[in-house]
């Protein structure tokens, strides 16, 4: 059933019934195991081998924030595993409006085998998990984005053959869910993590200290710097995200542009990294004016490209679409291992 993961580790790890809320809840070995299982499932998908290991089970997907990759990955992943899916969009449930989070959790857990939540505060998904008798998976909250991290790390491992010891640099708003989660993932898996951002956008100090402790146990480091050239020197991976996250007000664009335009990933920044460096982005990306928001930003502020230039995004250094595909395989691994 899990040939690659078993061959790699010599045993199967038991994650049945576990929630997947943030990577801080998981050991290094457990995270590595999920990545191995994802690689095995990806190989099966590529070969066209059926793997309906969870046939007959049902999952509910709660999306208070819309998504392309997360929704598609959970739905296709569930179908590949033989499961049925109910999608509850931003207006699809009464959770938090006419029904409490606790009541929603108990109702859904009586009908479904697993529940995904993508929305706002981490406290919401934590409360869902508290009152649910079935596994709850975090598809994104304001604080953490753990499923994205598994996809990112699988992509990096496919590129370099390993994770431990690589130099990982995140540029941009490092206080958001992606910045927080990348720091945690790097610490857990032994990558040297550098946050390259203005001080105002550094991660919360308490999380930094937690990650420094974890990193030291895994032989890696956490560095915060405002210096782009110093921060990206010898980087193996350069990663960025949009400057204003989903759900934040449009009037934040001007101050964020002023703060972050010096942290754009462009050819000069890529050339400053290691010769084997790759570029990653969780998507969507504002690398041109081909979107409604991209056009609006250009008309208001004269900026054709934001967090990354089109030249880098479309270059042979970019692995953003391999990374996007890996959302499917890693999310599938999480569902399989917690529901099997």
N, C-alpha and C positions, 0 to 999 in steps of 0.2 A: 504493500500500500504506500509506504513512504521510503522507497528504496534509497534515494540520495541521502536523506536526513539520517536514516538508520545506518547506512554504510559509513557516513561521515563521523557519527558520534558513537555508534555501537549500541545505541539504545533509543527507545522512544520516550520523550518527556511527556508527562501527564499534565496537561493544562485544562482538562475538562472542567466545565462549570465556572471558569475564571472570567471576570470582567476584563475588558481591555480599555482602560480609561486614560492612562498615561504611562510612559516608559519607566518612570520612577518606581512603579509598582512591580517591575519585572527585573530579574537578575540578568547579568550579562549572558549567561548560558541560555536562559530562556529566550532572550531576544535573538541570539545567534541561531538558536534552533528554529524559530519562526522563519528566519531568513532562509535557512536550509530547506525547510518544507516548501516555502514559496518557490525556490529554485526547482525543486522536484516537480511541483505542480505546473510550473511554466514549461518544463520539458515535456510533460504529458500533453499539455495543451498544444504545443508546437507539433508533436507527433500525431495529434488527432486521437489520442487514447482517452476513452471515456473514463471519468472519475467521479461518478455519482455516489460518493461515499455517504452523503447525508440525504438520500432519497426519501421523500415523504415529510421532511421537516419543513417548518414555516418560519419566516423571519419578517419582522416589521421594521421599516426604515422611516424614522422621524426626521424630517428636514425642515427646521425653522429657518435655515439659510439654504438657498438654492445652490446647486453644484452640477458640473458636468462630470468630472472624473470620479468623484466620490460616489455619486449615484450610480453611474454606469458600472463602476468596479464592483459595488455591492450587488447590483442586480445581476450582471453577467456571472459574477463569481458564484452567487447563490444558485443560478440556473445550472451552471457547470457542475455543481456539487449535487444537483438533483432536487434542490429546494424550491418552494413556492415563496413569492415575495409580495408584500403589501407596502406600497409607497404612500406615506402620509406627508404631503407637502406643507408649506407655510400656513395654509388654511385648512389642512386636512385632519386636524385633531383639535380637541378642546383643552389640551394640556396647558395648564397655567392660566386659562381663561375661565371656562366653566367647570373645569375639573383640576384637582390638584395634581402635582407631579407624582406624588405617592400613589394616588388612586389610579392614575394612568398606568403607572408601572405595574400595579397589581392586576389591572384588567388585561393589559397586553400580555403579561407573563402567563395568564391563564389560557391564552389562545395561541401563543407563539413560543418557539423554541429559542429565539434570540431577538434582541432589540438593538438597533443602531440609532444613535442620536447625533445630529449635526445642528449646531445652533450657537448659543451665546455662552453664558457663564459655565465654568467647570463645575460649579455647585449643582447645576441642573442635571448633568450626566451622572454626577456622584449620587444625587438623590434618587435618580431613576434606578441606579444599581443597588442602592440600599434597600429599596422596596421591591425589587424584582427577584423572582426565584430562578430566572434564566439569565444567561450572560448578556451583558450590555456592552456595546462597543462605541467608542468615541470616534465619530467621523469628522469632528472638528469642534473645538470650543474657542472662546476668546483667549484662553491660556495655553492650550496644548493641541497638537495635531499628530497623534502617535501613528496613525495608519500611513500618513505621508512619509514619516521617518523610515519605516520599514522599506518602502519603495525606494527611497533615496539611498539607503544603505545597500540594498540589493544591487542597484545600478552601479554604485561605486565598486562593490565587490566584483561584479562582472567585468568592470574595466581594468581593475588592478590585481585581481586575484586574492586580495586580502583587504582588511580594514585597519587593523592595529598599526599605529605608527604613521599613518598618512596625515598630511597637513590639510585641514579643512578650514576654509575662510568664508564667513557669512558677512555680506555687506548690506547695510540698509537699516531698517527699523528692527533692532534686535530685541525689542520688548514684546513683539507680537508672538502669536502662537507658534509660528514656524521658527523664529529665532530662538525662543525658549526650548522648543522640542529638539532642535538641532544640537543645541548645547548639551542637553541631557543625553541624546543618542550618542554623541561623540564621546562624552565622558564614560558612558556605559561600555562602549565598544573599543575604547582605546585610541581614538583619533585625537590629534592635537587640534583643539578648536580655537580659532581666533574670531572674535567679534570685532568687526571693523565698522565703526559707526560714530556719530557725534555723541558726546557724553550724555546728552539729554535722552538719547534713545538706547542707552545701554540696558541690559536686562536687570531685573530686580536684584538687589545685592544679596538677598537671602538665597535666591535660586543659584546665583553665581557661586556662593560659598558652598552650597550643597554639591554642585557639580564639580567644584575644585577638589572636594574630598573624594568623590567617586572617581574622578580622573586620576588622582594620585594613587589610588588603589589599583588602577588599571595601567599605570605607567605612562600616562599622557598628561596633557596640560590644558589649561583654560587661560586665554589671554584676551584682554580688552584693550583696544587701541583706536585712536582717532586718525591715525596716519595710514592712508590707503597704500602707499608704496611700501612702507615698512610691513604693514599687515599682510599684504598679498605676496610678498617675496617668498619664493620656494613653495608656494601653495600647490597642492595636487588637485584640490577641488575648490572652485569659486562658486558661490551660491548666492542668489539674491531673491527678493520677493517684491511685490508691489509696495509702493510707498504709503498708500492709504488702503487699509484692509476693508473687506466687505462689512457693511453695516456702519462704518464710520462716516461722518458728515463730509459732504463735498467741499465745505469751506476749509477743510484741513489741507487741501491740495497745495495751496500757496505756501503756507509755512513749512510743509513737508518738502516741497521742491527746494525751497531756500536752504533747508537743513541738509538735504540728501543729494543734491545734484553733483556734489563732489565725490559721491560714493557710487556713481553709475559704473556698471561693468562695461568697459569699452576695450578696444584693441590694446591700448596702452597698458591697461590693468592686466589683461590676459597675458600680454607679452612679459609682464613683470613676474608672473607666476612661473612655476616649473614648466619645462618644455613639454611634459606629458600631461599638463593640467587639463581638466575638463570643466565645462560650465553646466550648472544645474539650476533649475527654477521650477517651483511647484505648480506654476500656471494658475490662472491666466496671466499673460505678460503684456505690458504696454511697450512693445519694442518698435512700434510704428504707429501710423494714424489710421489703421484699418478697423478701429472700433469706435463706437459712439463716444466713449469717454476719451479715447486717444485723440479724436478730432476736437473734442471740446477743450482738452488741455492745450492742444496746439493753438487753437483760436484765442484762448485766454492768455496763455503764457509763452507762446512761440516755441514750445518744446515738442519736437517730433518724436523723440525717443525718451523714455524715462529711466527705469532702473537698469535696463540693459540696451545696448545699441542693437539695431537689426543685424549689423555686421557680425557681432558675436553670437547672437541668437541663432542665426542661420549658418554659422561656421561649422567646420569639421570638428571643432572642440565641443560643440554643444551636444548634450545627451538628453535634452528635455523631453523628447518624445519616447525614448526608451524608458525614461523615468516615469512618464505618464502611463505607459503600458504596464509597468511594474506595480502600479496601484492595484490592478486586477489580481495579480498573482499573490501579492502580500496580504491583501484583504481576504482573499480566499483562504490563505493559510491560517489567518486569525480565526475565521469562522469555523473552519474544519477542526482546528486543534481545541477550540473551546466547546464545540458541540458534539464531537465524535463519541 
